[in-house]
């Protein structure tokens, strides 16, 4: 009833086209835009054979290609003060996770952390918002305290593969290794390209005793051949 009242006072809008939606709306994506989302036919990304991080994430589930309306929405979400997008974006990820993973076998959901300076500047960690919503939708416990970023790094945009690997090397730590030892976890980020960030997080988690890591991302910047 509270959500319905809020929607009556502040009508929800589609995160892609801005169309006003009905007060009963739970996911802010209109039917027209949903039909145009560049979903991946196979949500399980293949491992990069040239990555020094291969093997740390047991699998990576991705909802969409990083192109068109998804790219534009993620840029607004990440850089232009649209944190409310997290609900709809998390739903895209949750739908994919349900199709390929037995969520009853997952112990914890966590996320790629931001450095404190970066988070204060942006006002929020976009991956944390998605992971928290994903936790509610999949009914899996959420813990944002497992990983910490110890050094503020340069933006990865425009970097080569090797530069990305160097940029994130050694910048993540597991804060509570006793919490993750022997566990199966979902590690959430917004976008994956080379996999350097998720791979480095996966490395320190595995070294801390995590049994299984499933990466979950909204979009990939890799070239993907569908069909």
N, C-alpha and C positions, 0 to 999 in steps of 0.2 A: 504494500500500500504506500509506503514511504517513497519507493522508487517511482511508482505511478504518479504520485503527487508532484515529485520533482520534475518528471517528464511533462506534466501538464503545465507547470510554471515555466519550465525551460525546455521546449521541445527539442528532442535529440535530432542531430543532423548526420547525414552520411559523411564519413570521414574522407571519402574520395570526391564526391561531387557537391556536397553541401546541401543536398535535398532534405527538406524537413520531413521527419518520419513521425509515425503515430506514437501516442503516449505509452502504448504497450510494448514498444521496441526495447529489446534487451541487447542487441548487437547493432551498432551504428553503421551498418552497411546495407544500402538499398539493394533490391533485387537486380536492378539493371547493372549496377557496378559489380555485384557479386559474380554475374555471368561474364564479366570482362577481366576478372583478376587472372594474372598469368600464373596459375597454379602449375607446379611441376607434376608431370604424369607419374614419376617415380619419386616419392619424397625422401628416399634414402640416398644420400650423396655418396658417390664413390670416393675412396680415399686417394689423396694425391700421392702417387708413388715416389715423388721427388722430395716430399716434405720430411724434414728431420723429426717431425712430431708424429709420424705415422705409427699407429698402434696404441696411442695414449687414449684416444676416444674410440670406444668400441663400435660406435655408429653415430652418424649425424643425420638428423631428420630436418628437412627444410620444406617450408610451405610453398614458396613462390620464387620466381626469378626476380632479380633486382632490376626491374625495368618499368617504364611507363608509370601507371598510376600507383603501383606499389612503391617504386623509387620516390616519387613525389611525396607520397604520404609519409614515408619513413624520414625523408629530409625535414618535413614540417614537424614531425613528432620529435626528432632528435635535436634539431637546431633552431626551431622557430616557435618554441613555447607551446606545443600542443600535447601535453602529457596525457590528456584525457583520451587520446587515441589508443592507449594501452589496452582498453577493454576489448575493442574490436580486433586489434592485432593479436592479442592473446588467443582469441577464439579461433583465428586462422591456424595458429600453431596447435591448439588443443585438438582440433578436428583431425589434423595429420597424425599426431601422436596416438590417438585412439585407433587409427586404422592399422598401425604397424607395430605397436608395442603393448605388451601386457602391463598396464599401469599398476596392477597389484604387486608386481615384482620390483617396483621402484620404491626406495626408502625415503629419499629426500630430493627436493628441487632446490637448486641454488642458481646463482647467476655470475656472469663475468663482472667483477667490481670496477668502479671508476676510482681514480685517485681522489682524495678529499678535495684538493684544489679544483679539479675539473668538475666535480659534482657540485661544489658550492657555486661555481661560475654558471653552470647550466641550470641548477636548481633541482635536479633530479637525475637519477640513473635510469635511463630508458629500459635497460635490460632487467633491472630489479622490478620495475613496474609490471613488465610482461610476465616475469617469473612468478611474481606474487599472485597475479590474476590466473596464471596457468595452474598454480597450486590449488586455488579454489575450484577451478573448473574440473581438474582431474582428481581432486580430493587426495592429494599427496602433500605431506608436510613440507613447509618452506623454511629455509634457513639462509638468510643473507650474510651471516657472519662467518661462513666457512672460509672464504677467500678474502684476501686483502691485497690491494695494489700498493706497493711500497715506494714507487717512484712515478712521478708524472711523466708520461712519454709524449713524444710528438705525434701529431695526427698521422695516421697511416695512409691517408688519401694521397695518391700520387707516388707512393713509394714502390720500389721494385720488390719482388719476392724476397730477395736476400736482405734488403733494408728492413722489411717488415719483421723478418725473423730476428734480426739484431735488435730492433726497437723494443721488442717485448721480452727478450731473453733475461731471465732472472728477476722480473719485476713483480711476480705474484708469489704469495706465501699462503700456506694453509694455516689458519689461526687456531683451529681446534681439531687436530689430527685424531684424537680419541673419538670424536663425533662421527668421523667418516670411515674409520677402519672397517673393512669387510662389507661396506655398504654399496648399494647400487644407486646411482644418482643421475638426475637430469641436470645438465649444465646449460643455461639459457644465455643466448646473445641475440642481438638484433640482426646482424648481417655477417656473412662469412664470404671471404674471397680466397686468400691463400690458406686460411686456417691457422695462421700464426698465433693469434690471440687465444683461440680456443685450444689449440694444441699445447701452448705453454701452460695454460690453466690445467689441462688434462694431465700434463706431465707431473706437476707438483701434487695433484690430487692422487694420482696413481702411486707416487713415491710415498705419500702419506698413508697408503693402505687401502684406497678405494678399490673395490672389486670390479665394478663395471661403470662406465661413463657413457651416457647417451647425450650427445650434443643436440640441442633444439634451437633452430634459428628461423627467423621469418623469411629471409630472402638470401639468395646467393648471387654474388657478382661473378661467379665462374661462368664460363660458357657451358651451357647445358644442352645436350642433344636429346630432345623429346621424341618418343615414338620409336 
